[in-house]
């Protein structure tokens, strides 16, 4: 499995969760879905019929990934909404893991996403199927989410479950084949405190079993390269709190967002993530948003940059080591007027700059601590039909 595969799959999974949460917020904050600005609550509704065309680009740490994505939503009889998505990643990998243990490579990943939402009074039931294909890694997942509004749509309670089965292969060893299975459970509570203030709390539990490492990655013991050895089970938990408040009216309407996430697992990894953002209408049809995010993480029990003893488990995977990262995000959304207004046509551009600093991962090329920057770009065109 390439060194970037876990990161890209994590980003894809994160995008799915954000999209799902966005549908909840869209029902709670009608008419302002792309922004942070709160509005009065409304009755439960299906996601609106829309088509979205996306171009994504990532460049950082020797990894470059880019490609298109397409998402289409269609409602049936005002009770069922169907969603179909297609996602392509063209990856060029020359990361620090690759250039120090193997040759740079290129590959393409394709992902398919099918979903259905059923509206039953104040309850929205969502089911999804997800599959992605790489030359040496396949993912098949199914998810089920239920969101129910209570107290006059002022409170939304949500429950979710995802089951995933991954097939791991080695591009240079046809006989190598492993399986990794993942179970994810989630619970959320969203509360509208006032027409301008909304808060939410989410809890997530994940259990992993099977091959959880990389057949390509090497660890170091007494300076010698050895295949990494990681446990075949892992359990993790995460809690996230979010609050959004808006003030002002008309052209001066502004929203502020703050959120905090705490993560821990039985590999002894703990992580803290804090994010602050703001959104404001800056001109007719223009919505501008900006955010800053900080992440800090401790290392796993068996992580070592250069182990000084033979142990049952050992890994030099920097993603389970100690590091900090900072990200600055800028986003602009333009809503077209004129003849395009009837389709609620919107164009969104997002650019994010990230900085990663690893505390105990040595860049063997220089002998110093490894660090790198990354740029993320996303362009989205959406329209209602």
N, C-alpha and C positions, 0 to 999 in steps of 0.2 A: 504493500500500500504506500503510495507516495506520501511524503511528509506533509503536503498541503491538504490531503484528502480530508482528515478530521476537521480542519479549520473550515474548509468549504462546505462540508456537510453541516457543521455547526451553524454557519451563516445561513444556509438554506433553511434549516430547522427554525432558526431564530426569525427569519423572514416570514415563515408560515405562522408562527405564534403572533408576531406583530400584526399580520394581516387579520388573523382571527380576533385579536383584541381590538383592532381597528373597527371591525364590524360591530362589536359590542358598543364601542364609543360612538359609532355612527348612529346607532339606535338611541343612545342616551343624549347625544349632542347633535340633533338633526340639523343638516344644512352646513355644518362647519367641520365635516369629517377630516379634511386634509390638515386642519390647523390644531392648535392647542386650545382654542377659545371655547369656553363652555357656553351652553345654552339651556333653556328649560327642557325638562324631560318630556318625552312623548311616548306613545304606546309602542309596543314591540312591533317591529316591522322586519321584513326580509331585506337583505342587502340589495341595493338598487342594481338594475340591469346596466352593466358597463362592460366596456372592452378596454384593455390596457396593453400598451406596447412599451416595453422597457429595454433599454440598453444599459448594461452594467460593466464596470471596468475596475480592476484592482491591480495595483502595482506597488510592491513593497517586499523587502527582504529577499530579492532575487526571484520572486514569484509574480507572474503576470497572468491574470485571468480576465477574460472578457467574452461577451456574447449577448444575444438577444433573449428576451423572455416575453411570452404572450399570455394574457389572462383574460378569459371571457366569462361573464356571469349572465345567466338567463333565468327569468322567473316563469313559473307555470301555475296558472290559476290562482295567483296571489297567495299560495300556500307552500310552494316548493321553489327553491332557487338552486340551479345547477351551476357548477363552476368547473372550468377546464383550464389547465395551465401547461405551458411547455417552456422549458428552460435549458439553455445551452451554455456550457463553459468551455472555452478553448484555453487550456492552461499551458504556460511555458514555465518550467520549474528549474531554477538554479539556486535554490535556497541554500542556507548554510549547511543543513543536513545533507543535501544532495551533493554539493561541490566538494565536501570533505570525505564522502564515503562512496560516491557513485558519479555517473555522468549526467549532466543536465538532460532533460527530456521534455517532450511535448505530448499532450494527450487531450482528448475531448470527452467531456461528460455531458450526458443528456438526462434530463429529469422530466417526469410527467406527474401532473397533479390533477386529480378529479375529486370534486366535492359536491355535497348536496346539503341544503338547509331546509328543515321543515318547521313551519310556524304553527304552533298549537296554542291559541290564546296568548298567554303571556310567556310562553316558553319557546325558545329556539333550540332545535336539535340539529347538530351539524355532524356530518360524517365525511371522512376524507380518505382517499387512497393516494399513496405517493410511491413512486418508483424512480430510481436513478441508475444509470448504467455507465461504468467506466471500464477501461480495458482490464483492470484488476480488482474492481470493487463494485458490487451491486447492492442496492438497498431496496427493500420492499417494506412498506409501512402502512398501517391502518390506524385511523384515529376517530374518536367519538367525543363530542363535547355537547354539554347541555347547559344552557343559560336561562335562568328563570327570574322574572321581574316580580317584586313584591312591594308592598307599601306604596301603591300608586305609582309604580315605575320609578320610585326614588332609589331603590336598592336592587342590584342585580347579583344573584348568586350563580356561580358557574362551577361545573365539574368537568374534568376531561381525562382522557386516557389515550395513550398511543402505544402501539406494539410494533416493533421493527425487527426484522431479521436481515442481517447483512452477510454477504458471501465475500470472503477475502481470498485473493489469489496473489501469485507472484509472477510477474511478467517474464522472468528468466527461469522459472522452475514450474513446468506444467503439472508436476505431481503435488505441488503445494496447494492445499485448499482448506480453509478454516471457516468457521461460522461465528458471528457475534450477534447476540440477541439483546434487545433493549426494551424495558418497560418503563413508561413515564406516566405518572399520575399528577394531576394538578387540581387545585382548588382556588377559586378567586371570589372576592367580594368587592363590588363597586358601589359607592355611596355618593349620591348627590346631596351635598350639604346645603347648597343654596343654588339659585339660578346661575351663579357665577363660580361656584366652587365644587369640585368633584375630587374624590379620593378613591384609592383602590389598594387592596392588599392581595397578594398572590403567593401561594405556596406550591412548591414543586418537589416531587420525589422521583428519583430515577434509579433503576436497578439494571446493571449490565452484567452479562455473562458470556463466556466464550473467549475468543481471541481478541484481546483489547489493545494489543501493541501494533507494531509495524514489522512486516517481514524484511524490510529494507534497512531499518534503523540499527545503528551500532551503539553500544555503550563503551565506556572506557574503564578498565580495571588495571591498576598499576601502569597506566599509559598505553596499554594494549587494547585494540579494538576487539570486542566480543559482541555476539548477538544480544540485543536487549531481552530481558526476562521480566514480565510484569504479571501480576495476579490475574486470574481468569474470572474474577468477580469484582464488582465495584458498586457501592451504594452512595448516592449523593442527595443532598437536600438544598433547597434555595428558598429564600423569602424575599419578596420585593414589595416595597411600599412606594406609592406614587401619589402626588397631589398636584392639581392644576387649578389655577385661579386666574380669572380675567377681570379687567377693569376698563373703564372708559366706554365710550359709545361712538358709533359711526367711524369716521376715518382715524380716530385715535384709539380704537379698540385694541387692547394689548392683553396677552396671556403670558403667565409665568408657569413653569413646570419644574418640579423637583422630584427626584426619585432616588431610592437607595436599595441595593440588593446585597444580601449576604449569602455566601455559598460555603458549604462544608461537605466533606465526604470521608469514607473510612480509609482512604489512602493518606489521611492527615493533611489534605489540602484545604485551606481556607482562603476565601477571596472576598474583597469588598469592592463594590462598584457604586459610585455616586455620579449623578448627572443633573445638570441645571440647564434650562432652556427658556427661550422667550419667542413669542410670535406676535407679529403686528401687521395690520394692513397699511401699506406705505403709499399706495396710490390706487386709483380705480382699477379693479381687477387684479391687483398684485398683493400677494401675501408673502411676507419674508419671515424666516425662522432661523434661529441660531441656537447652538447648544454646545456645552463643554462636558466631557465625561472623563472620569479618572477611575482606573482599575488597579488594584494591588493584590498580589497573590503570593501565598507561601508555597513551599515545595512539598512534594510527596515524600513519604518515609523512605522509599527506596531510590529516590532520585540522587544522582551524584554526577558531578562534572568529571571526576576522575576518582573512582572508588579505590580505597586503600585496603580493601578486604573482599574476599569472595563471599557473596551472600546469595540467598535463594532467589531474590529479585533484585534487579539492577536496571536502571534506565537513564539515558542521557537525553530524553525527550524534553526540550526546553519548555514545551507547553505545560508540563507538570512541574517545572522548576519555579524559582522565585523571580518575579518580575513586576514591573509597574508599566502602565501605559496611560497616555493622555490622548484625547481626540477632540478636535474642534470641527464642528459641523455647520455648514451653511446651506440653507434650502430656500428656494423661491418658487412660488406657484402662480401662474398666470391663468386667469379664467377668460376665455375668448368671448367677445361680445358679437353683436350683429347676427348674421344667420347662424353662426356656430353656437349661439347662446341656447337655442332650443335643445341642443344635445349636451349641454353642460360640459363643453369641451375644455379640458385643462392641460397645461403643459407644466411639468415640474422638473426642476434641475436640482440635484443634490451633489455637493462636493464635501468630502471629509478628509482631514489630514490627521494621521495617527503617528504616535511615537512610542516605540517599545524599548525598554531598557531592562536587560536581564542581569540579575545580581550574581548568579553563580553558574553561568554558562560561558565558557571561554571560546572566543573566536580563535581557533587553532592557527589561522593564517596570520594573526597579528599578536596573539598572546594576551590580549586584553579582553575585558568583558564585552559580550556581544550586544549590539543595539542596532536598530534600523527604523526607518520611517516608511510610511505607506500612504498612498493616495487612493481614495475610493470615489468613483464618479458614477452617478445614476441619472439617466434621462428617461422621463416617463410621459407618455401622451395617452390620455384617457378620454373617453366620451360615453355618454349615456345613449341608449337606443331603445 
